[in-house]
Amino acid sequence: MRLFTVSCFVLIVSCAVAVPDSARELYEQFKRDYGKVYANEDDQKRFAIFKDNLMRAQKLQLKDQGTARYGVTQFSDLTPEEFAAKYLSRPVDNDQVERVRPTGLKAAPERMDWRAKGAVTAVENQGSCGSCWAFSTAGNVEGQWFIKTGQLVSLSKQQLVDCDRVAEGCNGGWPASSYLEIMYMGGLESQDDYPYVGVEQKCALNKEKLVAKIDDSIVLGPEEEDHAAYLAEHGPLSTLLNAVALQHYRDGVLKPTFDECPDTELNHAVLTVGYDKEGDMPYWIIKNSWGTEWGEKVPDSARELYEQFKRDYGKVYANEDDQKRFAIFKDNLMRAQKLQLKDQGTARYGVTQFSDLTPEEFAAKYLSRPVDNDQVERVRPTGLKAAPERIDWRAKGAVTAVENQGSCGSCWAFSTAGNVEGQWFIKTGQLVSLSKQQLVDCDRVAEGCNGGWPASSYLEIMYMGGLESQDDYPYVGVEQKCALNKEKLVAKIDDSIVLGPEEEDHAAYLAEHGPLSTLLNAVALQHYRDGVLKPTFDECPDTELNHAVLTVGYDKEGDMPYWIIKNSWGTGWGEKGYFRLFRGDCTCGINRMATSAIIKK
């Protein structure tokens, strides 16, 4: 679950909340989905409760200020009282404990996810036992033990349910006091040695099997910025919250109103494992203990997909790293699902060769440093002919084969050289693959594998006198000492242009003058498989330009106009190395930095 710290579907708002006409159909589907069987009389009662819950979910949806979706869940046949009794914990008086505001913390990084670092065990299911507090407490200790020892061990929640003298077993408990009980017991056994059964039993602690011990505990003050900094530095946090809205939560970022979710009624314990942002909306990443069928789900086939991914892309990891990469892979499946849900085009998202990388790793290896797109003068060209309905410079012979930049952030070099290749073809009729490595090594303004900027690279090409061919100065994917040989220069340019942001001008200029070097926000491309991309602004802000590509044409799919774009991640990515991006609404910032070299006639 993600909790708030544009909606992924269209909400039709009415002033009144009403039972949907499809309630009976939804109820029958609910029973099939969750294997529910009732006697006739009880069935009528449960259907009445189900309808009430549909209206509660509608009300939450109407008022939520985040991107959360509410609706049918496995708890939709329970009254609020039944749900609280079975799945929540006794309310906590949060004023009875001394809090500490930690000092000396480093500034919190922009995002953090301890799942990707291997510090979080698999999601479990507490069943109809109010033992969330035990899962939250044990989950925190699991993270602390991992950070201390490098070993991720699933610890016994049942030991806490049975042996914590302060808690009330399946009727609730309190992590702050459970840490003291763990110290009193000497530690926690593993889940394997003391397995969870979901009912309170006689304590069966075996001190010889204790595997994780703790020395102390801390209760943080209420400042969320401190929570973020502490979590980033010290690991996942056991946290309490009001969980009433979670009975109806399906996915997205929760931000219910105070009326719907008062911050004083703490009745559920969870594990906060990280934080991030969705567009401008910051959120916490929270692990619950209601099984993988609830909330934001990882597909049941995740392990199978991961093993197939490793076979397809020849990935081999040591055991410990394999666990970490599998956790990242599952996170990426969820990111792909989210993109798929919100995309307004025909794009398909899913497993790619980048599915084992965190967003940070992907950006560092395959994208470029962000560009300040306001620091250059733009020109709105005049005298252009009207753009034809479609154009594809590949069909005219002006585009070389797709190449692979490897794990060097040299997309800018491929984009720049690709543009010059097209200009040289139009000027001479000769299609020559030009040297990207020359740019990586010799461009004095760029930063080699750490990024560059086509608009400045044209000036560098003019300074160097031109570009050598790929054959004479081959690409190696690492920055080397400049080895320019001016006697082997094969393509020269005279000037360059940075177009204004009007996409209709880009289409007309491209049709008349050849492929354009363009920048865009490429975050969604980590998960792109094929189709026309049209992610929302929240998923792909048009101001964060971090990747350079070559726009080689445009066309339409039905009524959907799109750009045809050549990438530099090899032919195994996307549509044989290309992708299509919606044209006409500044999607992912594709309009913000379009440039071209100029070769005078």
Secondary structure, 3 states (H helix, E strand, C coil): CEEECCCCCCCCCCCCCCCCCCHHHHHHHHHHHHCCCCCHHHHHHHHHHHHHHHHHHHHHHHHCCCCCEECCCCCCCCCHHHHHHHHCCCCCCCCCCCCECCCCCCCCCCCEECCCCCCCCCCCECCCCCCHHHHHHHHHHHHHHHHHHCCCCCECHHHHHHHCCCCCHHHCCCHHHHHHHHHHHCCEEECCCCCCCCCCCCCCCCHHHEEECCCCCCCECCCHHHHHHHHHHHCCEEEEECCHHHHHEEECEECCCCCCCCCCCCCEEEEEEEEEEECCEEEEEEECCECCCCCCCCCCCHHHHHHHHHHHHCCCCCHHHHHHHHHHHHHHHHHHHHHHHHCCCCCEECCCCCCCCCHHHHHHHHCCCCCCCCCCCCECCCCCCCCCCCEECCCCCCCCCCCECCCCCCHHHHHHHHHHHHHHHHHHCCCCCECHHHHHHHCCCCCHHHCCCHHHHHHHHHHHCCEEECCCCCCCCCCCCCCCCHHHEEECCCEEEEECCCHHHHHHHHHHHCCEEEEECCHHHHHEEECEECCCCCCCCCCCCCEEEEEEEEEEECCEEEEEEECCECCCCCECCEEEEECCCCHHHCCCCEEEEECCC
